[in-house]
Amino acid sequence: MRAYTQVTRREVLQRSALGFGALALTGMLAGEAAASDPASPRRPHFRARARRVIFLFMKGGPSHVDTFEHKPLLQRDHGKPLPFAKPKVTFAQTGNLLASPWKFREHGQCGHRVSELFPHVARHVDELCFLHSMHGTNPAHGGALLKLHTGSDNFVRPSMGAWVAYGLGSENSGLPAFLTICPTLAHGGVLNWGAAFLPPHYAGTPMGNASIAAREAQVRHIKSANWTPEQQRLQLDLLEQMNRGHMAAGPADPVAAGALESRIASFELAYRMQSSMPELQDLSGETEATRQLYGMDNPVTENFGRQCLMARRFAERGVRFVQVTHSDNKVQWDQHGDLRKGHTEKAAEVDKPIAGLLTDLKARGLLEDTLVIWSGEFGRTPTVQGTTDGRDHNPWGFTAWLAGGGVKPGFRYGATDDYGFYAERERLHVHDFHATILHLLGIDHERLTFRHSGRNFRLTDVSGYVAKAILA
């Protein structure tokens, strides 16, 4: 995988006046040959359990104690003070313990208890791997989103999808390696799917954003109204010739050369996408049974169902990392008040589509090597905020779950305390979460590095361990 030395690949390319398609370098990618095209697939460090990722991001912070982590003592001690200290720094003040207003029932052979908020997902518990000991460092949405997506809550860093695209490339030269469907523009916005100091063409390609309906989410400018493909090819060839000449004639500047090469690569990908993206964005060929499976026949589930169906189509065609964001550009899962109303509405929007996605992936033989991730940026407190019906942000302990992609099905890893405030057993920091995801993709998180500003950077910074107990 990519571990840059003092002499970068870009410097070699520039000094030799050769482009991406003219040379295969060895010895500069931790002993592996570099691909001749930056988007071509690359070998992992070791046998990968997953080939691709679908990340279902629940913006706003769904409550783990109301969804997937049952806490009997929270029900028993409703209204009593929390019997231990709250964090010194909190987002807001909270009061006594608040029991979940939803019932939990056992499901599947594994017997995992799931809230009645998720009746459809509950039928898939024997395929899910629950991570009950997630924790982060920031109780604010902006910092927590950046932490989950980039590994840092206070610096601009490459996103998880960009790191995966950089390390593994794409399996389809006509599509981006990293696509994000209806991403949020708030709380870090584009930084959550950006490439930062990685080559820019590894950034996520957005389809729409959270402020528009999924049916209107398209990759923009996918078809030229003025030029034929043949004319565009001539234009791109001329433009590349001019850019190469500019690089060869100027002083050696690896940063500028790298940026220009990345732009050339982006132009070429955009040209190829014109033949592949229109058909993929068109759902008219899907059967009515498939549309119903994803809930597209119901106005409540249609929007997120469409996003999930698009994610399956892209994953099926070789997109390495697909992110699907559930965000209505309003309060999302962020119920500081009206918890019962808000979580009921939000869960109803995503429950059937997520179950449909899992069913569809399994039926098509894709779940085995597709890693599905479900998570918010944090959980919510077991203590009440407001009068009787709200919960505050809780990064100190929350739940995420994985499916497919080489994880143990019907498995529970870690736990929060008896009330759900702090990650307590087999604690899994966000860096550990990232290290584990990369491991499932066949990547050693300590070797996936990029040299920038005099030091090697990685998604997990200087931390992270792989939760090997969850590996199938």
N, C-alpha and C positions, 0 to 999 in steps of 0.2 A: 504494500500500500504506500501511499505517498508520504515520504519523509524527506523533505528538501534539505540539501546541503548548501554550502556557501555559494556554489555555482548552480544557478537554477536552470531548469529545463528551458525556460524562456530565453535566458542568456545564450545557451547553446544554439537554440533555434535562430535567434537573431544574428549571432556572429557567423553562422553558417549560411545565412540568407535563405533558409529553408522553412517551409510552413508545416502545418499539422500533417498534411498528407504525404510528405516527402521523406520522412525519417522515422524509424523506430529506435528509440534509445533504450539502452539497458543499463542496469546498475544504479539508476537514479530513483527507482521506485521500490526501495527496500528489496532489491534483488530481482524484481519482476520487470518485464518489458513494458514500456509505456505503449498505450494504444495510439495508433496513427490518427485517430479522431477522438476529440475529447469526450464525445457522447457515446463512444462504443463501449460495449461491456468489458469489464476488467475482472480478473480473477480475484477472489477473496483470499484472505490469509490462510484460511483453513476451511474445511467442509462447512458450507452454510446450511442451516436448517430452513431458512426463509430466503426467497429470492426477491421479495417485494414487500412493501408496507402500505397498509391503509390505516391512516390515523384519524379516528373519529374524535374530534375535539369539542368538548362541551364548555363553551365559554361562560364564565361567570362563577363557576364553582358549585357543582351539584353536591348535595349533602350526602356523605357516605353513610351516616347513621340513619338516613331515611331511604336509602336505596339498596346497597349491597353489603353493609356490615351491620348485622343485628346485634343490639346491645340490650340484653334483658335487664341489667341493672339500671339503665337509663329509664326504662319503662317503670321499674319499681320505685325509683327515687325521684320521680317527677316532682318538681317544685322545691326540692331540697337544694341547699348550697353544694357546689362542687367540693368534694372532700379533699382536694389538694389545690395547690397554688396555680393560678392562671399565668400565662406568659407575662413577662415584665413589659413587653412591647406588644400591643394589640392594635388592630385597626379601629375598634370602637369598644365601648363598654358593654358587657353582657351581665346577665343576672344569674338566676338559679337554673337548675337542670330543666330541660324541656324534652319530654317524651316524644317519640315519633308519633305522628297522627296516623301512620299507616301500619297495617299488619304485615308481619313477615311470615312466610311459609317455606317449608322445605320443598326442594324440587330435585328431580333427577335421581340417578343412582348415588351421586355423591352427597345428596342431602343438603346442599348448600341453601341457606335461607336467603330469600330475595323478597324485597318489599313488593306490595301489590301495585306499586307504581310501574313495574316492569313485567307484566304478565307474559309478553311475547319473548323477551330476552330470557326470562326465567326458564323457558323450555329448552334453552341451550346451555344450561349450567354445566352439563357434562362435557362441554367443549371449551369452557372458559377457565382461565387461570387468574384467580383474583389476587391482587397485590394489596393487602390491607395495611401495609406499613409505610406507605409513601410519605415523604415529608420534604419540604423545601425551606426557604429562608426568608421569604418576603410576604407579608400579609396584604399587600396592595396589588390590585389587578395588574397594573402595568409591569411591575417588577416580577410578579409571579408568572405572567405569560412569557416574558422574555426568558426567565429561568427555565421553564419547561421546554420552550422552543429552541433556545440557544445555549443553555447551560450557564448563562450569566445574567444577573438582574441589574447590573450597573455599568456594563460595557457593551459596545456594539460588537457582536460576535456572529459567525455564520450559524444559520439555523440547522436543526437536525436533518431536515430534508436535503439541504445543500451539502452537508457533510456526506450523507449517504450517496448522493449523486456524484460528488467528487471522488469518492472512494470506489464506487462500483460502476459508474457510467450508466448508460441506458441499454435496454434490450431491444429497443426499436429506434432506429436512426431517424425516423420520421416524426417522433414525438419527444417532448422534453423528458428528462429523467425525473423531474420533480414538478408536479402539478398541485395547485391548491384551489379548491372549489369554494366559492363564496367566502373568502377569508374576511376576518374583521379588519376594519381600518382604524380601530381604537386600540388603546393600551399597547403601544409599540408598533401597531400597524404593520407596514411592510418589513420592519426589522424582524418580525416573527417568521418570515419566509425568505429573508434576504440571504445574500452570500457574503456580506461584509468584505473581508480581505481575501476570500477565496476568489478565483476567477469568476467574473460576473455571470457567465452563462450557466453556472450551477445554481443560481437563485431559482426560487419557485416561479412557475408561470401561472399567474392568476386567471381563473375563470370567474368573472363577475366579482362581487363583493357582498358583504352582509347586508348592504342597504337595498339590494335589488332581489327580486324573486329568482329562484334557481332556474326557472324556465327561460329567463332572459340572460342567464350567465353564459357567455360565449367568449372564446378567445377573440380578441378584437383584431380587425383588419386581416382576417384570414384569407380573403379573396380580393385581388386587385380589380378595380372597376375600369382601369385604363390600359393595363398591359397584359399581354399573353404570357404564359409561362416561358416560352422561348425568348421573348423580349426581356423578361426579368432575368433569365439565365445570362444573357449577354451583358446586362447591366451589372450583375453581381460579379461576373468574371472580370469586367473592366475595373470595378471598384476594388476587388481583391488585388489586381495587378498594381493599381495605384498605391494601395496600402502597403503592399510588399516593397514597392520601390521606395516609399517614404521611410520604412523601417531600415532598409539597407543603406540609404543615403545619410541618415542621421546618426548622431552619436549613440553609443551603446547605452540604452536606458531600459533595463529589464522590466521596470514597472510599467512604463509607457508601452513597451512592446507587448507585454502581457495583456494590457487593457485592449490594445488594438487587435490582437489575436482573438481575444474573447469576443470582441464585437464581430469579427469576421465569422467566427463559429456561430454566433447568434443569428447573423444574416442567413447563413446556410441552413440552419435549423428552421428558421421561419419560412424559407423557400420550400423545404421539404414538407413542412406541416400543411401547406396548402392542399396537398393531395391526400393526407391522412385525417386531418382534424374535422373537416366538414361531415364526413360520414360518421365519425365517432360521436360528434355532438348531436346528431340526429337520432332521436329515440323512436322514430315512427316504425322502425322495423321490429321493435320488441313486441312480444306477444301480450295479449291482454292478461293472461295468467301471470306473466312476469310483472307487469305493471301493478296488478293487484297484490302480488307478493310483497312489493315494496311500499304498498299503501298509496299509490298514485291515483287511486280511485276515490280518495277521501281528501277533502280540502284541509283537514287537520294535519295529515301526514304527507301530503303531496310534495311539499317543498323539500323536506329533508329526504323523502323517498327518492326524489329525482336526483339529489346529490349522491346518495348511496348507489343508485343504479349507474350513474356516470362513473363513480369510483370503480365499480366492478368492471365496466367496459374498458377503462384506462388500464387497470391492473392486468386485465386479460390480454391487452395489446403490448405489454412490456414496459409500461411506465413504472419506474423503480419505487417512487414514493408519492403516494396520493394522500393529500390531507382534505378532510371534509369537516367544515366548521359549522356547528350549530350555534347561530347567533342571529337574533332578530334586530340587531342594532339598537336594542332598548335595554331591558334589564337582564335578559337571558336567564341564567340559573341563579342570579344574584338576589336571593330573597332575604333581605334584612327585615322585611315584614311581609305579610301575606304568604307565608311559606306554603300553607296548604293549597292555596289557589295557584301560586306560581309554579311550584314543583309538579303539581297535577297537570298543568297545561304543558310545561316543557317536556315532561316524560311522555305524555301522549303524542307529542310531535315526533319523537325519535324512536320510541319503543318498537313499533312494527317495522319501520324501515331498517333498523339495525338487525332485527331478527331475520328479515327478508334477505339482507346482505349475507348473513352467515349461512342461511339455507342455500342461497344461490351459489355462493363460493364452494360450499361442500358438494353440491350436486354437480358442479362443473369440474370437480377435482382440483380446484384452486386453493382451497383452505389449507391443504397440507403444506404448501410452500408460500403462503401469503400470511404475513403477520398482521393481525388486526389489533389495533390499540384503541382503547377507550379511556379517556381521562379528561378532567377539568384541570384548571391551573392550581386549584387547591380544593379542600373540602369545606365543611362548615362546622361551627362550634356546637357541642351538645348543650351549651347553655343558651338561654333565651336572650334575644336582642329585642328591644321595644317592650311591649306589654306582654303579649302571650303568643305571638305567632311570627317569630323571625329568628334567624341565626346569622352570626357574623362570619367573616372569612376565617378559615383555619388551615394554614400551611403546615402546622405541626404534626398532622396526622390525617391521611385521607386514603381513598381507595382508587386504584385504576385496575383495569383488567385487560388481559391479552387473550387472543384466540388464534389457533392454527400455528403455522410457522415454527414448529418444533418445541412448543411449550407443553407442559403437562396439562392434559384436559381434566376438568373437574377437580382442580387443585386450589388450595388456599395457602398463600405465603404471607407470613407475618401477621401482626395484629396491632391495633391501638389498645390503649388501656380500657378498663371496664366500662368507661363512659364514652370513649371515642375522641378524646381530646389530643393525646400525644401518641405518635408511633412508638411502640414499646418493645415488641418482639420482632427480631429479624428486620431491623429498621432499614428502609430502602430510600436513600437520598436520591434526588433528581439525577445526580451524576451516576449513581449506581443503576438507575433506570436506563439512562442512555448507554452505559457500558453494556448492559444486558441486551438491549435492542441491537446494538452493533454486533455483539457476539452471535446472536441468532442469525445475523446476516453474513457471518463468516469473517467479521472484522475484529481485529485486536484493537481495542480503543486506545491503547498506549502507542500503537504504531501508526494510526491514522493521524498524521500531523501535517502542518503547513507552517513554513517558516515566514514570520512576519515581524518587522520591527526588532530584529535581532534575537528572536527566540522562537522555539517551536510551540505552536498552539494546537490544541485538540478540543473536541467537543466536551470532554470530561475534565478539562483543565489539568489539575495535578491530582485529581481524586478519582474515585469510581472503582467499584468491584462488581464482578458478574455474579448475579444471583443464580448459581449453578443448580440450586435445589429445584428450580422451576423447569429445567431443561428435560425434555422427554427422553 
